[in-house]
Amino acid sequence: MKTLTKKIVVDIAGNLLNAKTCLLCVHESPDGDAVGSMLALGGILSGMDKEVVMFSSDVIPMRLRILPQWRNITNDFSSISGRHFDSMIMLDCGDRTRSGDEITAFTGYTTLVNIDHHASNDAFGDLNFVDLSSSCTGEEVYLVIRELADRIGMEQIPDDIATNLLAALYDDTGGMRYISTTSRTLRIAADLVDSGANCSYISEHLFFSVSRQKMELTSRVIPTLSFENNGKISYVVMRLKDLEATGAFSEDSEGLIDFPRSIQGVEVAFIIKEIEENKKFKLSFRSRGRIDVNEFCSRYGGGGHKVAAGCTLHGDFEQVRDLVLTELRKML
């Protein structure tokens, strides 16, 4: 472990050991990395007799409701409002506002701990563990949990905690397929399996279990597949009417960007998701590395990583699409 990484891990573990009350938060529209990391860290802190509240401003996606202890997460802010916590830990949040308006305005804590791996993170906490070389926040949480376990004499990470951490790793690396996957990622995954993480259970539910509604949504989005710049740019579109027609939820759009992303010759892919009818659109980008999509998204209040990022744009569909295509062409 690098010296600077070791120092911040030790500092965060020390803070959490001394804390009696802990508030854990994740970003809006939480993914597997956010939820798995929060459940894992919340689990070990609860096992150390800390008072722990795990908060998500949005409900936990159906696909993640297979994770151990997911029901312990609340989206009821009244359970937090007016309280004071020794530590507030923000997980997988690229900036201070990513947990929603209520947490952004919340000041009822002594120490703000920021654990994240996004390039757009500006170290907004009192203690900041922001490692861009980590494949996911789950990797960083694993190191903190290992340090805590060593301090309290815990020889092995409990299997529920290991399973939640493995879900964090698997979800953010696409099952260890993305460029962010490193030898450290694989070594951590091996240790988690040795600790009792159920690898096949996580793989099956994250990647091989699809609702009928999601499949019907996919069948409506795939025909929108478009190419620009001799196939170097590709995108798909999801409109609100697609959700209404299929009965799908917004979370069912997860993974649709992989269709244009996987096509040979495509340098950058994106999906345009309609949030308000012909007024507001959420965009997710994937790059093979030639284009820095974090740089692009940061211009419009978004962010993420060089090869995976997102932002929200206002305007009608043609305006949004044409703006994105014009800017991407300049970056090729």
KAMOUR-V429945 format. One record per pair of residues at least 12 apart in sequence whose C-alpha atoms are under 6 Angstrom apart, sorted by the first residue. I is the first residue (numbers start at 1). J is the second residue. Records with the same first field share a line. If there is no record, write none. Layout:
BEGIN
I: J / J
END
This chain:
BEGIN
9: 144
13: 148
19: 86
20: 50
21: 50 / 51 / 52 / 85 / 86
22: 52 / 85 / 87 / 88
23: 52 / 53 / 88
24: 54 / 88 / 89 / 90
25: 55 / 56 / 90
26: 56 / 90 / 91 / 99
27: 93 / 98 / 99
28: 58 / 99
29: 58
32: 168 / 171
33: 168 / 172
34: 92
36: 164 / 165 / 167 / 168
37: 138 / 165
40: 161 / 164
54: 73
55: 73 / 74 / 75
56: 75
57: 75
68: 160
84: 108 / 109
85: 109
86: 109 / 110
87: 109 / 110 / 111 / 112
88: 112
89: 113
90: 114
91: 115 / 116
92: 116 / 137
94: 118 / 120 / 121
95: 121
112: 125 / 126
113: 125 / 127
114: 128
115: 129 / 130
116: 130 / 137
117: 130 / 131 / 132 / 137
118: 304 / 305
119: 304 / 305
120: 303 / 304
135: 180 / 181
136: 172
138: 165 / 168 / 169
157: 195
159: 195 / 196 / 197
162: 192 / 197
163: 197 / 198
213: 246 / 248
214: 248 / 252
217: 246
221: 238
224: 236 / 237
231: 266
232: 265 / 266 / 267
233: 266 / 268 / 269
234: 260 / 269
235: 260 / 269 / 270 / 271
236: 271
237: 271 / 272
238: 273
239: 274
240: 274
257: 271
267: 287 / 288
268: 286 / 287
269: 285 / 286
270: 284 / 285
271: 283 / 284
278: 316 / 317
279: 314 / 315 / 316
280: 313 / 314
281: 312 / 313
282: 312
283: 310 / 311 / 312
284: 309 / 310
285: 308 / 309 / 310
286: 307 / 308
287: 307
289: 307
292: 306
293: 306 / 307 / 309
294: 306 / 309
297: 310 / 311
END
